[in-house]
Amino acid sequence: YLRVAAEAEAVMVLREGIRINTLDRIRTPMDLALLFNELGFLKLQSGDYGAAVDALLSAIRTDSNRVEVAFNLGCAYASKGEPRMALRYFNQYIGIAPKNDETVSIARDVTRHLYQRVMEQQKNSAENANDDG
């Protein structure tokens, strides 16, 4: 379905795969985590950031060592406008990804940008609190 740009059908197949592939029916939790990751990634691409976060959180709860899930969660939270949560998962990704992976440098750059946003938000919150007092 993905090869022919039939995302809605791909989402249905992934959801069915998740439904029938319970933890007691699969070889390893990684198998189920990969289904959740694919679903989350499709939702991220379609702009449904809440559904992306939900699916990716299910993936990381199923197999917390999946580097691509941590990266995708960082992207989903950043897209959703939650920089603190994005930082959490980008930092997790940086910690578990192979150091020679080129996306680690991308994650570091994004992390620096997100950290600046968080600092600006804190500064603005503090200024607003002072204005109210």
N, C-alpha and C positions, 0 to 999 in steps of 0.2 A: 504493500500500500504506500509506503513512503517513497518508493522509486517512482510511482506514478502520481505523486502529489495528492494522495487521498488521505489527508490527515485525519479527517473525522472517522474514517473506517479503521485507520491505524489505532486511534484512541479506543475505539470499541474493542478491537482485538486485544490490545494491551489490558484493558479493564477485565475482559473475560479471562485472559491468562492469569491475572492477579487473583481473580475470584476462584478459579479452579486449582491453582497451584499453591495450596496452603503449605505452611511449613512442614507438615507431616507427610506431604507428597513429593517434596523436592529433594534433590541430592544434597545441596548446600544452601544456606541462606542467601549466598551470592546470586543464585539463580533468580530468586524472587526480588532481590534488591535491584537487579538489572532491569527487570520489568518496570518496577516503580520509577527507576531513573529514566528510562525511555519515555514513560508517560509524563513525568515531570518536565523533561526536556522539550517534548512536543507542546506542552502547555505553556512553557516559557516562550517558545518561539511564536506561539499564537497570541501572546500578550495576556494570557489568563494567569497572572502572577500568583494569586491566592491558591489556585488549584496546583500550580507548579510547586509552590512551597509545600503544600500538603503531601503531594506524591513524593517529593524528594525527601521530606522528613520521614516518611514511611520507609523509603529506601535506606536512609542512614540508620534508622532504628533496626532495620533487618540485618544490615552489614555495615558496621561503622568504619570499616577500613577501605571503602570504595573511594578512591581519590577523585574520580569524576563526579561523584555525588556531592562531595564537599564543594568542589568548584561550582557545580551547577546551582547548589543552594546559595552560595555567595552571590552568583549572578541573579538568581530569582529574588533574593531579599533586596539587593541593590535596585533592581528594576521595580520592585514593590515600594521603594522609598523608605526602607528600613536599614540605614547604614550600619547601625550597631550590630544587627544580626548578620548582615553581609560580612562585616569585619570578622565576626566569630568564625564563619565557615571558610572565608578566604584564608585566615590564619591557620585553621585546621588543615586546609588543603596544602598550604606551604609546608606545614610540619610533616605531612605524610607522603607528599609527592616526591618522585625521584628528583634530586637536585639538578640534574642536567636537562630536565624537561623544560622546553621553551615557554610553556604556559606559566611556570613558576615566576618568571620575570614579569609576565603580564599581571599575574595575581599580586605581586609586590607593588607594581605601579598603581593598580586599582586600590589596593589597601592604603597606600599613602594618600590617594585622593579621598577615599572614604573617611580616613582619619581626620583629614582637614575639614570635611563636611561636619563630622561629629563635633569637632572643636568649635566650629563656627556656630553650630546649633546651641552648644552649651553657652557660648559667649552671648548669643542673642537672648537665650532664656534668662541668663543672669541680668542682662541689661533691662529686659522687660520686667523682671521681678523688682529691680531697683526703681523703675519708673512707677510701678504700682504701689510701692511702699512709701 
